[in-house]
Amino acid sequence: MLLLGRESPHVAVDRSSPVAGCQAPTTRTICVRACVHSTLYSRLDTSRLDTRGLASRVRSCIAEALRPTLSGSTLLRSPPYATAIDSWAITRKGFRPFFLLAAVFALGIVPLWLLVLHGTLRIASYLDPVSWHSHEMIFGFVLAVIAGVLLTAVGNWTQRETAVGAPLAGLAALWAVGRVAMSLSALLPRSVVAVADLAFLPVLLVVLGRPLLATSNRRNYAMLGVLGALFLANLAVHFEALGVLPMGSARRATLVGVDLVLLIITVIAGRTFPSFTRNATGVASIRSIPALDVLAIGAMVAVVLSDALPPMGRVGALLPALAGVFAAGRALHWGVRHTLKQPLLWILHAGYAWLALGLIARGFSAAQGSIFGSQATHALTVGAIGSLTLGMMARVALGHTGRMLVAPSAMAAAFVAINLAALVRVFLPLLVPDWYFASLVAAGTLWFVAFATFLVIYTPMLLRPRVDGKPG
């Protein structure tokens, strides 16, 4: 295989071929002739002339000689484009615009929140400040990452494109319109704000659902159900702002939104983390245990229902702890200790460890009426969701731009930074209560550094075509 006119360092070239080494355009005609002559003489030496085989070999001669030219041209990189937008690299696969938007949003939303907390800035939102912050982190930042992952994954699962070109650009713009509307909601008609923010998820559902239903990909229908539930949770947030639901509904709905994101993580982690780790380390004993997977997913579904339905007392409060125990139990067989030298692996396992820890802490906090529920929530959001979104974006972007799955050293530092942010946000306010706001600033700074590093390293990858010349 040739890359842009040069030999790939990972693929051997057949030196026995009559056209091997035909790199210069001025020699390719000679190469084709040499190949054809060689084929003719070799065939004529046989007792029986195979005309079909001869024709096939001549075609191979021409294709092999022209491969260096074609592999470096746009002919093999992409199909003809209907519009200029369709030709942009950033619109060729779902992860590209949404990972870029998510990282930019993550970079701005946390410093903005710190300014709001400090009293320096006032957001023109029709939600109270805490509800606005929670909503934008889940239905803004996290939903962009989920969209990028699923738009790319569904294409792989079904071998059909989800949205590319102008439709993908339109979908990304629809997400951005929701973010602007939520930041200026106090200045706009409330119904307009609600429609602008709510429109994204139904369109995303249609885009993802069409290839899944067309190919009867039943294994992944559940993802559509979870996204539908996220839409209902977001709807409840807006219904409180519109006066349809009572006070407190928005915070409850946002909590359900967090639960649904954790459910998605629970499902995808069981499907991918063991195989990622086994394939990268070569340790054959790494595996998923189906019974534990069922228990972990079932317990997480129970957590979602308990938060969505009327309070269930102490039993309902302990459900998160039970889900955390099952989550930790299934991960014991995922080979965590073999990942320490591979940042793209350990960041995923670290994020999943935060999920188990956060669920256990949340369960015991609720059962005992503890005041430390905020720390448990941020273990789940900054720790689990923050680490896993950063880790998955880094991994998916490398693989789907044709690069080796090796994290740049600066990204390894970013992975450390996001985990330090979680540690500071969760534990420093408990250890030194007087440093509460300082701990938020420190955690926010580490979060900023992590996603700024991602943007610096990955923006060129997201804006340029695949390095291997393939579409996507």
N, C-alpha and C positions, 0 to 999 in steps of 0.2 A: 504494500500500500504506500502511496506517495502523499505527502502533505505539502500543498502549495509548491510543488516542483522539487521538494526535497524528500529524502527518505525519512520515513518515520523512525525514530530511534527505538521503537518498541516492536516493529514488524520487519521481518526479514524480506529481502528482495530476491527473487529467483534469478540468480546469475546465469543459469543455463538457458534462459530465454533468449532468442535471437534479437530481441529489442531491449534487453536489459541495459540500463545506462543511457537510453536515448532521451537525454534531457533537453538538449538545445533544439529549438524549432527548426533550424536549418538542416538538421540531420534526420528529421523524422521521416521524410519521404524515402530516404535511403534505407532507414530502418525497416519500413514497411516492405520495401522491395526485398530486402535481405530475408525477412521473415517468410514472405510468400515463396521465394525461391527455395529456401530451406525446406519448407513444407512440401513443395512440389517434388523435389528430388527425393525426399524421404518417402513420399507416397509412391513414387514411380519405382522405387527399389523393391516394393512389395509385389507379390504375385497377383494381387487383386486391387484395383483402384476403388476406393470408397469415396464416391463423389460427395455424399452428405457430410462425411467427416472432413473432407477437404474444404468444403465451403465453410463449415463451422470454424475450422482452424484459421482460414483467411480472415474471417470476421474478427477472430480473437487477436490476430496480428494487428489489425487496424485499431481496435479498441485499446490494446496495450500500448501501442505507440503514441496514441493521442491522450492517454490518461494523464500525463503530467500537465498538459495544457488545460484539459477540462477540470482537473482537480483544483486548479488555481483560479478558475473563472467563476462567474456567477451562474453558469449553466447548471452546475451540480449543487450550488448552494441554495437555490430557491426557485420556485416556479414563477411564471410571469405574474406581475402584480397589477391589480385593477386600479389602485389608487396609490398616491405617494405614501400615504400612511401605511399601506400594506407592505411597503418595501422597507420600512424602518425595522431595525433589528429588535427594538424594544417591544414591538407588537407581534413578534413571531411566536411567542409562547407565554402562557398566563403568568408564570413566575416572574417574568422580567418587569413589567410595570408595577405589579403589586408588591414585590419585594422592595423595589426602589421607593415606592410611596410609603410603605410601612416603615422603612428605616428612617426616611425623612420625617415622618410623623412622630416616630418614637424619639427622634432627636429634639423635636420642638415641644412635645406635649408635657414632658416631665419638668423641664425648666419653667414652662408657662405655669404649671400647677404650683410650683414652689413660689413663684411671684404672687399668685393668687392667695396662697396660704399666708404669705408674709404681709399681705395687704397692699402691696405695691401696684397690683393690677386687678381689674375687675372684668370678668368675662360677661359679655352681653348674652347670657343664656337664660332660657325660661326654666331651667332646672336649677336647683340649689347647687352650690359649688362642688360639694362632695359627689352628688349624683352626676353632675356633668363630667367630673374627672373619671369616675367609675365607668360611665357610659362610653366615653371616648376611648378609654383603654381597651374595653372589650369589643364594642360594636364599631370602633374605628380601627385602632391599631391591630388587634388580634384578628379581627375579621378580614383585614387585608392580607395577612399572612396565610390564613386558612384558604382564602380565595386563590392565592397564588399557588399553593400546594395542590389543591384539589383540581384546579383548571389544568395543571400539568399532569397530575396523577390519573385523572379520568381519561385523558387522551391516551396514556399508556395502557390502562386497564381495558379500554374498548377498541384501541387502534383507530379511533376517530377523533378528529380535532373538536375541541370545545368552542373556543373563541380565539381567533387570531385576526391580525390586521385591524381594519376600522372598527369591527364589532368589539374587539378587545379594548381598543382605545376608548370607545364609548362606555364600556363597562367600568373602566378605571376612572373616567371622568364622572360617572354617576356616583361612585364612592366619594370622590373629592367634593362633589356638590353637597353631599350629606355632611361632610366635615365643616365646610364653610357655613352651612345653614345652622348647624348646632352651635357654632361659635358666635353667631349673630342672631340667635333665635329670639332674643328680647326685642330686636329691631324689626322683625318680620312677622307677618301673620302666622299664628301658631299652626294653622292647618297646612300652610305652605311648608313650614319647617318639618312637620311630621311626615308629609308626603316625600319631601326631598331626602330625608334620612331613611325612611322605610323602603324606598323604591329599590335599593340595591339588592337586597336579599332575594326577593321574588325573581328578579331578572337572573341573578346568579343561579338560582334553583332551576330555572328553565334551561339555561345554558348547560348546566351539569346533567340535568335529568334527561335531556334528549338523547345523548349517546348511550347513557346507562340503560334507558328503557329500550332503545332501538336494538341493543345487543343482548337484552335480557340479563344484564349483569346484576343478578339478584343479591350477590354477596355484598354489594355496596349500596343497595337501596337504603340501608340504615343511615348512611351519611345524609341523604336527602331529608330523612325524618328529623335528624338532629338540626340541620339547617332550618327546617320549617319551625322547629321549637325555638330556635334562636330568634327567628322573626317574631314569633308570638311574645317572647320576652321583651324584645325591643318595642313591640306594639304596646305592651303594658306600661313601659316607661313613658311613652308619649301620651297614653290615655290618662295618666296621672296629671301631666302638664296641661292637658285639655279639659281637666275636671271630670272625666268619665269615671276614673277610679280614685279611691281615697288616698290620703297622704300616706306615705310609706310604701306604696305599691312599686314605685320606681326603684327603690333600694332593694326590695325583695326580688324584683324582676332581674336586676343586674346581678344579684347573687346567683340566681338560676342561670343567667348567662355564663357566669364563671364556671358553674357546675357543668354546663353543656360543653364548654371548651375542654374541661378536664376529662369529660367522657370521650371526646374526640381523641385526646392524647392517650387515654387508656386503651382505646381500640387500636390506634395506629402504632403505639409503642409495642404492643404484643405481636403485631404482624411483622414489624420491621426491625426492631432493635436486636433481637436474637440473631436474625439472619445477617444483618449488617456486621455484627460483632463476630459471628462465626466465619463469615466470608473473609473478613479483614485479618483475623488472627489465625485462622486455620485450626482452631480448637473445636474438635468434633463434638465434644460433650455439651457445648452451649446449645440450649433448646428452649422451646416454650412447652409448658405443660397445659394441655387443653382444659383440664378441670380447674386449674388456678386462673386461667384466662376467663373462664365463664364466671367464676366467683368474683373476680375483680371487676369485670364489666357489669355484672348484675348488681353488685354493691354500689357502684357508681350511679347506675340507673336509679336505685333506691334513694340515693342522696338527692338526685335531681327532683324526684317526686316529693320527697319530704320537704324540700325547700319551696316547691311550687304549691303544695297543698297546705291546708291549715296545720298549725303546729301539732306535732305528735308527742310532745313531752320529752321525757328523758330518753325514751327509746329512739325517737327521731334524732335527738342530739348525739347519740352514740353511733349512729349510722356512718358519719364521716370517718370516725376512728376505725370502724370495722373495714370500711373501704380502703383505708390507709394500710391496715395490716395485710389485707389480701394483695394490695399493690406491691408492698415490700416483699411478701412471700414469693410471688411469681418472678420477681427480679433476681432472686437468689440464684437462679439457673441461667442467667443471661451473661455470665462471664465478665462481670464488672472489673475484676482484678486484672484482666488481660488487656484493658483499654487504656491504661495510664500513659502510654507513650504515643497514643493516637488521639489528638484533640478532637477530631470530628466524631469520635466515638465517645470519649469520656464526657463531653459536654451533654450528650443525650442522656447518658446514665445519671449524670449529676442533676439534670433537670427532673428526671423521673424520681430521683431520691427526694428532691424538694417536694414533689407531689405527695409521696407517701408520708413524709414528715408533716407537711402542712395539713393533710387530712386528719392525721392522728391528733395533732395539736388542736385543730378546730373542734373535733369531737369532744375531747376532754374539756376544752374551754367552755363549750356550750353546756355540757352536762353539769359542770361545777359552777356555772354562772360567773366565770372568770372574766376579768376586764381585758384579757389578752387576746381577744378574738381578732383584733386588727393585725397583730403579729402573725397569727395563723393565716389570715387572708393574704398578707404580703409574702409569706413563705410560698403560697400557691401562685401568686401573680408575678411578683418580681423573681422569685426563685424558680418555680417550675415553668410557668408560661414564658418568662423572660429568657431563661436559658434555652428552652426548647425551640422557641421561635428563632432566636439567633442561630442556634446550632443547625436547625433544619434549613433555614435560608442559606447558610454557608454551604451546606452539603448539596442541596438541590441545585444551587446556582453553579457550583463546580461541575457536577455531573452532566447537567443539561446544557452547558456551554462547551462540552467536549473536552474538559480538562480532567487531569488525574485527581482522585479523591484524596488530596493531601492539603491540609490547611496551611496557608501561609503563617509564618511565625507570629506576625502581628495579630492574626485572628486568634491564635492560641492565647495571647495576652488579653484579647477582648473577651474570650470565654472566662478567663480568670476574673476579669473586671466585673462581669455581670453576676458572677457568684459572690464576689466580695460585696457588691451592691445589695444582694439579698441578705447576706450575713449582717451587714451594718444596719439595714432597715429593720430586720427582725429582732436582733439581739441587743444592739447598742441602747435603744430606748429602755429596755428592761434592766440593763446593767447600770446605766447612768441616766435616770429620768430627766435630770436638768438639761441634758444635752439633746432633748427630743428634736428640736428643729435643726440643730447642727447635724444630727444623724440623718435627717431627711436630705439635707443639702449634700452631705457626703455620699449617700446612696445615689442621689440624683446625678451627682457628678460622675460616679462610676458607671451608671447606666448610660449617660451621655457619651463617655469615652468608648464604651463597648459598641454602640451603634454608629458613632462617628467613624470608628475604625472599619466597621463593615462597609460603610458608604465609600470611604477612601479606596478600599481594596476592590470592592465589587462593582462600583458604578461603571468602570470601563467594561467589565465583563457583560453587564446587563445591557449596555448600549451598543455593543458590537456583535457581529455575527459569531456563530460557533467557530472555534479554532479548527475543527475537523472538516469544515465545509458542509456539514449536514444541515438540513432544515431544522428550525426550532430556535 
